[in-house]
Amino acid sequence: MGVFVFLPLVLPLTALPVARLAELHLHPRVATRLLSGLAVVLALCSTLCLVLLVVVGTAQLPGNPLPDAWSDPEVREAVPYDEIAGKAAIVALAAVAVGCVAAAGRHRRVRRHAHRALAGLPDGELAVLTDKAPYAYALPGSAAGQLPDAGAGAGSRRGRGRGRGHGRGRVVVSTAMLDCLDTRERAALVAHEQAHLNGSHHRYLLAVRLAARANPLLRPLRAAVAYTTERWADEEAARVTGERTVVARAIGKAALVSRGTPTPTLAGFAAPGPVPRRVAALLEPAPSAVNWWPSMSTAVGLAVWTAAAGTLGSALSSANATVTLFLLLKTATPL
């Protein structure tokens, strides 16, 4: 395997330049999908690298259930600094597992609690909560379309409140937020949040969140996707309403009064991301998604190709290390 086993741990650095450039020069929909795909592939490759190092590291520990032949010098020579790298990989992989499980668990708890907060409200895509705090966010539907009651004795009305609306997802907005906007701006708000639901933006956000937990070098991509999903929803709202300036004005008003979404795991109207940049983008002509793969002669094109090369190199390095270690272990293990 040699040093190639370590490459997937550092090759995410090749994707960092494209994070900011994609925000500025690519259509938000394209940027979201591109950055999310890069983050997921790079995270999987770096995690596989840690798994391979853990195999070599744990084979040397006394009392491990692995075959003794896996700790032979021939196997350990395949990894540079095998003693240090193997033990460090055990700690790193444990941290990755704990971080990903915690992030996924928090995401699930937030969604369950948010759905329970809508118990008793009429079915529909729009849920208005009486609240003095101004906010608006998109709440994805549950996998089964209906969550179980929080406790025994829930009435039939409560059960009906979590029916078919939860399966599709709902737009949640507080009365304080609605009071800050006029009729056209309210329509823009609803269109924005509905775009989050239609585009399944929560899946992209969760994917890059888990990827960043797997490899901290991918955190800039997580921040970039959080911004591009908002821009994607902005553009969809402008397309649906046909009024880019109204959408921009609604975002500006919401940003002035909003306290953000109840949790960063939910896509919000005025957060995250630099609101002035979103407003400025809406005051310009709509971006084009045609010929989205830019020329290599441009800065964004060079960054995209660099990230693609880094991702390919990471995948090839992971595959090479996996095959090499498999053949070594197969040779070292007696039949």
N, C-alpha and C positions, 0 to 999 in steps of 0.2 A: 504493500500500500504506500509506504513512504510518506512524504509530506503531503501527498494528494488527499489523504484522509482529513487533513486540517483545512483544506481550501474552502469547503462549504461553510466553514465557520466565519470566514472573512470575506468571501465573495459578495455577500449582501452590500458591501461598500460600493460595488459597481452600480447599484440601483439608486444610490442617494442623489446623484445629480439630476436624474429624471424626475424625482419627486416634485421639486419646485417648478421645473420647466414644463412638466405635464400640466400643472395647475394653470400656467399662463398661456400655453400655446395649443393645447389639445382640447377637443370638445369634452365637456365634463363627463359625459357618458363613457366616452372612449378612455379618458384618463382614469376613471374609477375602475373600469374592468381591467385595464392594463396594469395599473399599480396593484390591484388586489391579486391578480394572477401572479405577478412577480413576487409579491410578498409570500403567498402561499407556497409556491414552488421552492423559493429560497429557504423558507422556514422548515419545510419537510426535509430538504437536503441536509441542512445543518443538524436537525434532530436525528436523522439517520446516521450522520457522522458521529454524534455523541453515543448512539446505541452501539456502534461498532467499537468505539473506544472503551465503552463500559464492558463489553464482552471480554476484551483483552485485560482490562483492569481487574474485573471480578474473578477471572480465572486464577489469579495469583493469591487470592484471599483464602486463608484457611477455613475449612468447613463449607466452602461453596459447593453447590450441587452440580457444577459443571465437570465434565471429564478432566482428569488430571493432565491428559495430553495437551489440553488447550493452553496450558501454561508453559509448554516446552519453549526452549530458547528460540527455535525456528519460528514459532508463532509470534513471540514477543519482538523479534527482530523486525517484523513487518511494520511496527509502529515506532517512530523515533521517540525517544524519552518515554518508553512505555510505562514505566512505574509512575512517573509524575502525571503523564497524560491520562492514564487509566483511572487513577484515583480522582483527578480533577474532573474527569468526565462523569464519574458517579455523582459527585455533588451537583454538577451543572445539569445533568439530566433530571435529577430529583427536583431541582429548582424549576425546571421547565414544566415538569409534570404537575407540581403543586400550583404554579402560576396559571397554567392553562385550565386546570380543573376549577380553580378559584374564579377565574374570569368567566368561564362557561356557567358555573353555578350562580354567580352574581347576576349574569344576564337573564338566566331563567327565573330567578327569584324576583327580579325587578318586573319582568313581564307578568308574572303571576299576581304580584301585589297590585300592579297597575290595572289588570283586568278586574280584580276584586273591588277596586275603587269605583268601577263603573257598574257594580251590581245594582239592579233596580232601575237603571236608566232605560228608556225605550230603545228598541233595536234601531239600527241605522248606522251609516258610515260616519256621522258626526255626533260626538258626545260633548255636551257643554256642561262643565262643572262650575258650580257656584263657588267662586274663590276670589279673594282680594288680591292674590298674586297673579300677575299677568304671565301666561305661558301658553304655548301650543306645541304639540308634538304628535308624531305618528306612532301608534301602538299596533304592532303586528298582531295578527290573529294567532290563536293557539293552534297547535298541530291538529287537535281533535275537533276544533271548532267550539269547544265548550269545556271550561275548567270545572273541577269539582268544587262543591261548596266549601267554604273555609271551616265551617263547623256544623254540628247537627242542629236541626230545627229550622233551617233556612226555609223561608216561605216560597211559594210557587212564583211569586212576582220576582223574587231575586233570581230564581233559576231562569225565568224568561229573559231577564236582563243580560244574561251571558249566553245568549243563543247564537243565532247565525251571524250577528254582527261581529262576534269575536272570531269566528272562523275566517272572515275576510280581512280583519284588521279594522281599526277605527281611527279617525282623526279626533284628537282630544284637545279641547281649547277651553280656557277659563273665561268666565264672564268679564273679568277685569281686562283681559286681552281684547275681547270683542268691543268693549266700551271705548278702547283707544283707536279703533279703526272705523272708517266709513264703510258703506255697503260694498263698493268696488274693492276696497282693500281687504275686506273680509273674504270675498270671493277668491282673491289672490292667495290669501292665507290658506284657505281650504284646498285650493288647487295645488299649492306647494306641498302640503302634508300628504295629499292623496298621491302625488307623484312619488313620495317616499315609499308609500305602500305598493303602488303599481310596479315600481322598479325593484322591490325587495331590497332596499338599501340597508336594512338591518343585517342582512346576511353578509354583505360586503364589509360592514363595520365590524361585525363579530369576527369575520375571517382575518382581517388585518390586526384586530386586537389580539387574537390568539397567536398570530404570526409574530407580533412584537414581543409577546411573552416567551415565545420559543427562541427568538434571537433579538436582543436589544438593539442591534444595528438596524433593525427594520422599523424602529419607532418613527423616523421621519415619513415613511410610507403610510403609517397609520394616521398621522396628522394630515397628510396630503389627501388621503381618501375621505377623511372626515370633512374636509373642505370641498372636495369635488362632488361628493354626494349632495351637499347643500346647493352647489352651483347647478348640478343636474336638475334638482327639484326647482330651482329658480327658473331655469330655462323652460321646463315643462309647464310651470305656472304661467309664464309669459306667453307660451304657445297657446295654452288653453284659453286664457283670458284675452289674448290679443293686445295686451296693454303692458308693455315692458316698464314704462315709467310708473304705472300704478303698483306693480310688483316691487319695484325699487323703493317707492315711497312707503309701502307697507313694511318692508324689511327694515327700513330706517326707523320708522316709528316704533316697531316692535323691539328693536335693539335698544332704544332709549328707555323703554319702560320694563323690558323683560328681565327677569331674574334667571333666565336660562331654563332648560328642561329640568324636571325633578331629578334626573340622573343622566350622566353622559352616555349611557348605553342606548338612549333613545334619540332619534333624530329630531331636532328642534327647528323652529322657524327662524330664530335670530341667532342661533348658536349651533355648532361651533364655527370657527373660522373668522377671519377678519371681515367684518360686515362692510367697511368702506370699499374693499375690493369687490365684494359681491354687488354692491350698489353701482359702482363704477362700471362693472361688466354689463349690467342690465341697461345702462344708459348708452351702450354701444350697440351696433348691429348684432344680431344673433350669430353665434359661431357656427361654422360649417363642419359637418362630420364627414364630408367627402374627402377622399384621399387622406385618411387619417394617419397613415404611416408616413411620417415626414422624411424629406430627403436628408441624406447623411451630411450634406453640405451645410445644414443648419445646426444650430446649437442643440435644439431639442431632438433633431434627428440623430445627431452623434450620441446624445445621452440615451436615447431609446435603443440604439444599436449596441452601445456599451452595456446597458442593463441586460439586453437579450443575450449578449455574449457571456456575461457573467453568470446569468441563470443557466445557460447551456453548459458552461464550464462546471458549475456547481453540480448539475445533474450528472454529467459524465464522470466527475470525480467521485461522487457518491456511488455510482454504478460500478466504477472500477474498484473502489475500495471494498464494496460488498462482495463482488465476485472473487476478488483476490483473497479476502479473509475466508470466504466459504470454501475455496479450494484448499487453503492452508489447513483449515480445521478438519476438512474431510480427509486430507492426507495424514494429519497427525492423529486422528481418532482411529484406534484399531477396530476392526470389524468384530 
